[in-house]
Amino acid sequence: MSAVSKPETVDQLARALAPHTVLVHHDFHQTPVFSLCAPNVVFVPDPKRTGWGLFSFVEAIFHSMQFALHNLDFDYLQLLSPSCLPIKPMEKFEVHISGPADAHFDCVDVLGDQDALMSIGYRALLPDMSLRFRVARRLSNVYFGASQGRREEAGIWLRSGDRRNPLSWLALQCTKSIGQKSIANHIFDENFRPYYGTTWFGARRHVVAEMVALFGRPEIKDYFSRLCLPEEIVLPTLLMHLQLTKGPMNHCFQHYVQSHPRLFEAEDIEQLKASPAFFGRKFPNDPAAPVRARVLAEMVGI
């Protein structure tokens, strides 16, 4: 999924993934001059306009998945950003995805996890910037107050901390009420629960096909199109609904600074070597960055 990164950065990533095909969805509206030299690259035709937090980014992902299903012979698809790099040889990744798991991703149950409900429940259950959305977002701030507690898991972060005062209790009860379908008018129930997690999943071909078919339902696409930052909700929600054999996510994420993960630097090499993951995110948007060169030479064998 490419938009503003240097073409040299994407080329370096593509070469690191050879001999496998790298399907690139590039938003030429954001970077009109963008050509790649890696021989294993295929561009997605008719790319969508993308942007941070826009539903068109979700549509671009599914547009790319559908193109892959119709035009490429593949067994497994791994979604990557230009800031990703492999942190193990591709041969090890091939062995890993030949195991029993149908898909590799992590997520949290929005209705079953109190931190998730109070951190982002309003994003999953209410239309973006509706009156109820704004009220529920304020309830989140009331609940956590000045607490600095955080959890980082599933490639995302959540505000955390069980607040024990009357205002926090009231905010919690009000937010729990929007979890009820009859009150918030959302599409979720015990058979279709909302989940929250990183966008960057990997899955076998039949899972990709089932996701594309599910997303194609008008009621599904219409609902998620009205959410705030929908990609972190729609992808894990659809994956969990498929009741597949799940493996842990293939990515290692750097710790978050505010709402964005910190870039990996050369001093993080030992952390990356110790990780069981197969990809890291985020790396600097510079193919000459020392950390990128060391990862590719010392860990990937390029």
C-alpha positions in Angstrom: 0.0 0.0 0.0 2.0 3.0 -1.4 1.3 6.7 -1.4 4.1 9.0 -0.3 7.2 6.9 0.3 10.2 7.2 -2.0 10.1 4.8 -4.9 13.7 3.7 -4.0 12.3 2.6 -0.6 9.6 0.5 -2.1 12.0 -0.9 -4.7 14.3 -2.0 -1.9 11.4 -3.7 -0.1 10.3 -5.5 -3.3 13.8 -6.8 -3.9 14.0 -8.1 -0.4 10.9 -10.1 -1.0 12.1 -11.7 -4.2 11.4 -14.1 -5.8 7.8 -13.6 -4.6 5.5 -11.2 -6.5 5.0 -7.8 -4.8 1.6 -6.3 -5.7 1.8 -2.5 -5.3 -1.2 -0.3 -4.9 0.1 3.2 -5.4 -1.8 6.4 -5.1 -0.5 8.5 -8.0 -2.6 11.5 -6.9 -0.3 11.8 -3.9 3.0 11.0 -5.7 2.5 11.3 -9.5 6.0 10.5 -10.5 6.6 7.0 -9.2 8.4 4.2 -11.1 9.9 0.9 -9.7 12.7 -1.2 -11.2 12.3 -4.4 -9.2 11.4 -7.2 -11.6 9.0 -8.9 -9.2 6.6 -5.8 -8.9 3.1 -5.8 -10.3 1.0 -2.6 -10.1 -2.7 -2.6 -9.2 -4.5 -1.0 -12.1 -7.1 1.8 -11.4 -5.8 2.5 -7.9 -8.0 4.3 -5.4 -7.2 7.6 -3.8 -6.0 7.0 -0.3 -5.3 9.0 2.8 -4.9 8.5 6.6 -8.2 7.5 8.2 -10.2 7.5 5.0 -12.5 4.7 4.0 -10.9 4.8 0.5 -7.8 3.2 2.1 -9.9 0.2 3.1 -11.4 0.1 -0.4 -7.9 0.2 -1.9 -6.9 -2.8 0.2 -9.9 -4.8 -1.0 -9.5 -3.6 -4.6 -5.9 -4.9 -4.5 -7.0 -8.2 -2.9 -9.7 -8.7 -5.6 -7.2 -8.0 -8.3 -4.8 -10.6 -6.8 -7.6 -13.2 -6.7 -8.4 -12.6 -10.4 -5.0 -12.2 -11.8 -2.3 -13.8 -9.7 -1.6 -17.4 -8.8 -0.8 -17.2 -5.0 -1.1 -19.3 -1.9 -0.7 -16.6 0.7 -1.0 -12.8 0.8 0.8 -10.6 3.3 -0.3 -7.0 3.5 2.7 -4.6 3.9 3.3 -0.9 4.0 6.4 0.8 2.4 7.8 1.3 5.9 7.9 -2.5 6.5 11.0 -4.8 5.9 11.4 -8.5 6.3 13.5 -9.3 9.4 14.1 -13.0 8.6 15.0 -14.8 5.3 12.0 -15.4 3.1 12.7 -19.2 3.2 11.8 -19.1 6.9 8.6 -17.2 6.2 7.7 -19.8 3.6 8.0 -22.6 6.2 6.1 -20.6 8.8 3.0 -20.0 6.6 3.0 -23.6 5.5 1.9 -24.5 9.0 -1.7 -25.1 10.2 -2.8 -21.4 10.5 -5.1 -20.0 7.8 -4.3 -16.4 8.7 -1.9 -14.5 11.0 -3.1 -11.4 12.8 -3.9 -10.2 16.3 -6.8 -8.2 17.7 -8.9 -7.4 20.8 -12.6 -7.9 21.3 -14.1 -4.4 21.5 -17.1 -5.4 23.6 -15.2 -7.9 25.7 -12.2 -5.8 26.6 -13.0 -2.8 28.8 -9.9 -0.9 27.8 -10.8 -1.3 24.1 -14.5 -0.4 24.7 -13.6 2.8 26.5 -10.6 3.7 24.2 -12.2 3.2 20.8 -15.7 1.7 21.3 -17.2 4.9 19.9 -15.2 4.4 16.7 -16.5 0.9 16.2 -20.1 1.4 17.3 -21.1 4.9 16.1 -20.9 6.9 12.8 -17.9 9.2 12.7 -18.6 12.7 14.1 -22.3 12.0 14.7 -23.7 13.6 17.9 -23.6 10.2 19.7 -20.0 9.7 18.5 -18.9 13.0 20.0 -20.7 12.3 23.3 -19.2 8.8 23.6 -15.7 10.2 22.8 -16.1 12.7 25.6 -17.2 9.8 27.9 -13.9 8.1 27.0 -12.0 11.2 28.2 -14.1 11.3 31.4 -13.5 7.7 32.1 -9.7 7.8 31.8 -9.3 11.3 33.1 -5.7 12.3 33.5 -4.5 8.6 33.6 -1.4 8.0 31.5 -1.9 4.2 31.4 -1.4 2.5 28.0 -1.4 -1.0 26.6 0.4 -1.9 23.4 -0.7 -5.2 21.8 -2.1 -6.5 18.5 0.0 -3.8 16.7 -2.1 -1.0 18.2 -2.3 0.8 21.5 -5.1 1.4 24.0 -5.6 3.7 26.9 -5.7 1.6 30.0 -6.6 1.8 33.7 -9.7 0.8 35.7 -10.8 4.2 37.1 -12.7 4.0 40.4 -14.7 7.2 40.9 -18.4 8.0 40.4 -17.8 9.9 37.1 -15.7 7.1 35.6 -18.3 4.5 36.6 -21.1 6.6 35.0 -19.1 7.0 31.8 -18.5 3.2 31.7 -22.1 2.4 32.2 -23.2 4.9 29.5 -20.6 3.5 27.1 -21.6 -0.1 27.8 -25.1 0.9 26.7 -24.0 1.7 23.2 -22.8 -1.9 22.9 -26.4 -2.8 22.7 -27.6 -3.1 19.2 -31.0 -1.7 20.0 -29.5 1.5 21.4 -26.6 2.3 19.1 -28.2 0.8 15.9 -24.9 -0.9 14.9 -24.6 -4.2 13.1 -22.9 -6.3 15.8 -24.3 -9.1 17.9 -22.9 -12.3 19.4 -22.5 -13.8 16.0 -20.7 -10.8 14.5 -18.6 -9.0 17.1 -16.4 -5.9 16.5 -12.6 -6.4 16.9 -9.7 -3.9 16.9 -6.2 -4.5 15.7 -3.4 -3.8 13.2 -4.2 -3.6 9.5 -1.2 -5.6 8.5 -2.5 -9.2 8.3 -1.4 -12.3 6.3 -3.8 -15.0 5.0 -4.2 -17.9 2.7 -5.9 -17.5 -0.6 -9.3 -18.9 0.5 -9.4 -16.5 3.4 -8.7 -13.6 1.1 -11.5 -14.7 -1.1 -13.9 -15.0 1.8 -13.0 -11.6 3.1 -13.5 -10.0 -0.3 -16.9 -11.7 -0.6 -18.0 -10.6 2.9 -16.8 -7.0 2.3 -18.9 -7.0 -0.9 -22.1 -7.2 1.0 -23.8 -3.8 0.8 -24.8 -3.7 4.5 -21.2 -4.5 5.6 -19.5 -2.0 3.3 -22.1 0.7 4.1 -21.7 0.3 7.8 -17.9 0.4 7.9 -17.7 3.3 5.5 -19.3 5.5 8.2 -16.7 4.7 10.9 -13.6 6.7 12.0 -10.3 5.0 11.1 -12.2 2.0 9.8 -9.2 -0.1 8.6 -8.2 -1.1 12.2 -11.7 -2.4 12.8 -13.0 -3.8 9.5 -10.1 -6.1 8.7 -9.8 -7.9 12.1 -13.6 -8.0 12.4 -14.0 -9.8 9.1 -11.1 -12.1 9.8 -12.5 -13.1 13.2 -16.0 -13.7 11.8 -14.6 -16.3 9.4 -13.8 -18.6 12.4 -10.5 -19.7 10.9 -7.4 -21.2 12.3 -5.6 -18.2 13.6 -1.8 -17.6 14.1 0.0 -14.7 15.7 0.6 -11.6 13.6 3.7 -11.7 11.4 4.8 -8.2 12.3 7.0 -6.7 15.0 6.0 -3.1 15.9 8.2 -0.5 17.6 6.8 1.2 20.7 4.3 3.9 20.1 5.1 7.6 20.6 1.7 9.3 21.0 -0.5 7.7 18.3 2.3 6.5 16.0 4.9 3.8 16.3 8.5 5.0 16.6 10.9 4.3 13.8 13.3 1.4 14.2 16.9 2.6 14.4 20.3 0.8 14.5 20.2 0.5 18.3 17.1 -1.7 17.9 18.8 -4.5 15.9 19.0 -6.8 18.9 15.3 -6.3 19.7 14.5 -7.2 16.0 16.8 -10.3 16.1 15.0 -11.5 19.3 11.5 -11.1 17.8 9.7 -14.2 16.6 8.0 -12.0 13.9 9.0 -12.0 10.2 8.5 -8.3 9.4 9.2 -5.1 11.2 7.4 -1.8 11.1 8.2 1.1 10.9 11.6 1.7 9.2 12.9 5.1 7.9 11.8 6.1 4.4 15.4 6.1 3.2 16.9 3.0 1.5 20.3 4.1 2.7 19.3 4.3 6.4 21.9 2.2 8.4 19.2 0.2 10.2 17.7 -0.9 6.8 21.1 -1.9 5.5 22.0 -3.9 8.6 18.6 -5.7 8.8 18.9 -6.8 5.1 22.5 -7.9 5.4 22.6 -9.4 8.9 19.0 -10.8 9.3 17.6 -11.3 5.8 20.9 -12.3 4.1 20.8 -9.8 1.3 
